[in-house]
Amino acid sequence: MSKTPKTDDPTDVARLLGDAHDQGALSARALAALDAADVGAQIQAGLGVAIDDVAASEVVLVTMMPDDSQSIAHAGNTGAVRDGHNFVLDALRGSRQSGEVLAHTRYLNGHVLCPYVALDHAVAMTQANYHPHLGTPLYDQTAVVLGTVIAKAQELTAAGIAVRTVTLIITDGGDYGSTRIKPADVKAIIDDMLAQEHHIVAAMGISDGTTDFAAVFRAMGIPDRWVLTPGNSAGEIRRAFAVFSQSAVRASQGAAAQLGGFGN
């Protein structure tokens, strides 16, 4: 494998996204949504492991963005979200292809719990590192996390490594706090990803009693079949994470092309 330097600044992120655009994997609108210095810096923070340290010829990027807004704590769901995230990591560690998975977790308000790392080094959510007390910049941060997926996939592909990706966006409310990105911008990014046929973008909307999550996620371009809508209880939230973990494990086993959604 040729030596590729670790991407360590927003300029390199811009190059990776530009390459994706040049190769037809990213439209002009999607590129424009991701073309900002602060976004590049946020994406860079998630790229993690250097290409030279990836030994596998095929890699699955598993990315989760847990909600850390204050409503999670207010509803008493902090433990359920924490446990669900950790369950997914444990399920992947138990899969036959665990050595091919790189995991990345970024909270909904931008804190990077861990950049892309091998599963053995993936960081669990704990009482010490998860304190949901912020807002819900859903559109802004979904763009950042998807930009991170695209940039890392581009970096791996350029090094001759086959890539599949599975991403889960988690929220218990609609957008509150985004300043730059609109739903249509997110949709442009997701449309491009889904057209490549090796990306899965899923979402979990934890009931707040009022938000129409199907409509929110549909406007963002996430297919209905990849939307989970658990009720506002610890048991339902944990079960929803278990459903996602099954899809993530199947994707890690090379079954992504056969995955038709959570109901299949």
Buried (B, 14 or more C-beta within 10 A) or exposed (E): EEEBEEBEEBEBBBBBBBBBBEEEBBBEBBBEBBBBEEBBEBBBBBBBBBBEEBEBEEBBBBBBBBBBBBBBBEBEBBBBBBBBBBBBBEBBBEBEBBBBBBBBBBBBBBBBBBBBBBBEEBBBBEEEBBBBEBBBBBBBBBBBBBBBBBBBBBBBBBBEBBBBBBBBBBBBBBBEBBEEBBBEBBBBBBEBBBEBEBBBBBBBBBBBEEBEBBEBBBBBBBBEEBBBBBEBBBEBBBBBBEBBBEBBBBBBEBEBEEBEEBEE
